[in-house]
Amino acid sequence: IIKGIETIAKRHIDRIVEAVEERHFHRMLLGSISSDMEYELERPEDSAVVKHKFFIKVLCKMLTHEKWSWFVYGLQRDINECVNNILLHCLHMYEEHVDPILMAHEQCERHLAIAFKQKTTITKVVMNTWSMMIEDYDENEPARTLQTKVSLDLFLPTMRRLGMLDILDRCWNYMGLWYDIISEMEDACGGHVKKILADRILQEKSKIWRAAYDSFSSREAKTDLMRKHLYRDREPWPQCFTYQPKCSAHECANVETAKSPHKIRCEKCWYFHCCSPGEKIVVS
């Protein structure tokens, strides 16, 4: 049963990524599309995401169901390996579909836009997977016992790899920065994480990424016509005009340094850099 759930979940991840590519390809070909057609294009992707969350929820229930505790104890490792393999499959899909386009020397804006959307969707699937495994449960549900703890030695290396690619949490605000996520993992896994150099680097990166995402949100709140009246009497938020080393494309995780500055700047906001002409076209 567990292997079957893993296989089906991987297939749904493939369908989600393919649906994103198909939806945005049709949108680019047709230009402007009706709301009904937009709904029809989004339905396969949304359906696959809902099914994926259901599979992860089933695995979580198996680990926490008090009547099954005697049975789950022997399958604990298998369930944890199943979820970890699902996360690794998300990583594989990113490396296969997104990373080659982002790393290409000559970037096509059409392919880049699709890759960005695929990265956003993969990040959503990844976050739904790991958060459901380690987040706190309702008071009415039984607490985890030592027999049903998620496996720290399995999840931590995988989540480090996902975090370094910025596909662990889209805005790094669901549970906080990387150290905050580690703290939640320690509670869920019943262990202690001995931090290494990679953890310190990821903490600093997540801090930079979150500051940039907060700046994006602040600027959008000031320019959104639906919300503009709420802030008409307020001074512009400082983070709207604070320099951010992260690329101005939301999905691009590139951070410039003094040794490797980027000459391309966003035409809408000169406080942010773009990493390539392709991204400049997407953002501007």
N, C-alpha and C positions, 0 to 999 in steps of 0.2 A: 504493500500500500504506500509506504513512504517513498520508495523508488518511483512508483507511478505518479505520485504527486510532484516529485522533483522533475520528472520528464515532461509532464503536462505544463508545469510552471515555466520551464525553459522554452517550450513551444509558444506559450503566450507572450513571453518576453520578445521572442523573435517576431511575433505578429504585431506587437506594439510598435517596435522599431520600424518594421516595414510599413505599417499603417501611417506613421508620421511622415515617412518619405513619400508615400503615395499621395497623402492629403496635400502636402505642401507643393508637390510637383504639379498636381491638378490645379491648385490655386494659382501657381505661377503661369501655367499655360492659359488659363481662362481669364486671368486678370481679376476683375470684380465678379464675385459670385453671390448668389442669393443666400439668405439665411437658411432656407430649406436644404439647399445643396451643401452648405457648410455643416449642417447637422448630420447629413448623410455621410459626409466624409469623416466626421469626427466619431461617428457611432462605433465603427470597428475598434478604434483605439480605446475609447472609453469602456467598451464592453470587456476588452482584454484586461484593462487595468483593474476593473471590478473583480473579475475572476481571479486575477493574481492575488489580490488582497484577501479573497476568500480562502485560497489555498494556504496562505501564510497564517491566517486566523485559525484554520483547522489544526495546523502544526502547533500553534501556541496553546490551543485548548487541550491538545494531547499532553502537553508538558505540565499543564496546571490543573487538570481534572483530578479532583481528589479521589474519585472512585476508581480511576485508572492508574493511580500512583504505583501500585504493585506491578502493573503491566508495563508502564512507561519506563520504569527504572532500567529495565533491560534494553530498551530502545532509545534511551536518552542520547547516546552518542550518534546513533543513526539519524535521529531527528535533527540534531545540531549540524551534522555533516550535510544533510539535505539542504538546510537553509544556507549554510556556508557555500555549497556548490551553486545555489541559485544566485548568490551575490557574486561569485566568481564568473558566472555566466554573464551577468550584467557587465562586469569588467571586460570580458571577452568581446561583447557586442560593442562596447565603447572603443576598444582597440581596433576592432574590425571596421566599423562604420564611421566613427567620428575622428579619431586620432589621425589617420592618414590625411584627411582633408585639412585639419588644423595645422599639421606639420608640413604641408606641401609648400614648395617655394613659389609656385604660381597658383594663386587661388581664384577660383570662379565664384563670384558673389552668389550665384544661384545654389551651387553645391555647399557653399559656406553657410548660407541661411538654413538649408535643410539639416546640415550637421549640427548647427546650434540648437535647432528644435529637437533633434534626436538626443542631444546631450541633456537638455532640460527634461525630456521624458524619461530617459534612463535614470537620471538623478531622482526623479519622483518615485520610480519603481524601487530604487535602492533604499531610499529613505523610508518608504512604506514597509520594506522588508525588515531592516535592522531595528527600526523604532518599535515595531510591533513585538519584536522579540525581547527587547530590554526595557521597554517603558513600564511605568507603574500600572498596576491593574486596579479596577474598581474595588471599593471596600467590600462589596458583596461577593467578590470572587476570592477563592482561596489564594493565600500568598504562596510564593514559590518555596518549596522545601529544598533541602540539600540534594535530594535525588533528582530534582527537576530544574536545577540551575542551567542556564545556557553556558556553553563552553567558552571560557575566556581564551584559551590557547588556540582555538579555531578562529574566532571572530576578530580578535585584535589585529593579527597581521593582515587579514583581508580588508578590514576597515581602514587601516593605515594606507594601504594601496589606493583604496577608493577615495580617501580624503586627500591624498597628494594630487589626485587628478581633479579635485573639486567636484566630485559627483556623489559625495556623501550627504550633503545638505545644500540645497540651492542657495540659501541666503545665510546659512550658519546661525539661525535664530530659533530652530525648533527646540533643541536642548542646550544651545549655547555653543561656545567655541570648543576646540578639540579636547581640552582638559575637562570641560564640563561633560562632554560625552564619555570620556574615560571614567569619570566619577559615576555616571549612570551605569556604565558597564560593570564597574566594581560592585555596585549594589545588586545588579541583576545576576552577576556571575558568582557572587560570594567569594571574591578573591581580591588580590591587590596587584595593581599594575606597576611594575618596575619601569619607570620612564627611561627611554633611550634618546639618543640624539634626534632620531626621526620624529619623536613626539614633540620635542622642543621646536623643531623646524615647522612642523604642521600646526602647532599652536600659533606661531608667529604669522604663518601664511593665512590661517583662518581668521586671525585678527584683522589683517589687511583686507581680506576679501569681504568680511562682514562690514567694515567701515565703508567700503566702496558701495556695497549693496544698500546700506543705510542712506548714503548720499543719493543714490539713485531714487530711493523711495521718497526722500525729502523733496527732491527736485520735481518728481512727478506730482506730489501733493500740492506743490505751489503752482504748477502749470495745468493741472487737470481742471477743466471747466466745470465738472460736476462737483468738485470739492473746493474750488478757488474761493468761493464766498466765505468758507469757513476760516480762511487765513488772510482775508483782505486787510484786517487791522493789525496784523502781526508783522514784525520785521522778518526779512528772509532768514531762514534757518542757516546757521553758520556752515553746516556740513554741505550745503549746496555749493559753496564756493571754496571749500577746502581741497587742496591738491590731494589726489589719490593716485598712488603708483599703479593701481590695477588698470587693466585695459578698459576702455569705455564700453565695449561690447559686453553685455551682462554675462553671456555664457563663456566668454574668454577668461581664463584664469591667469593669463600672463601678467607678471609683475615686473615693472622696470626698476632698475637700480642706477646708481650714479655711474657704474661701469658699463651698463648696457641700456642707455636711454633710447627712447623711440622718438623719431622725428615727426611721425604722423600724429596729428591731433584731431580730436573730434571737432567738426565745424560748428556744432551746437554748443559745446562747452569745452573751452580750451584748457580746463583743469584736468582733463582726462586724455590719455593717449590711446591711439589705435595701433595694433600690432602689424597691420598689413593694409594695403589698398582695398582688399576685399572686405575687411571688417569696416573700413571707413564707409564703404558704400552701404553696408547693412545698417550701420548706426545712424548715418547722416540723413 
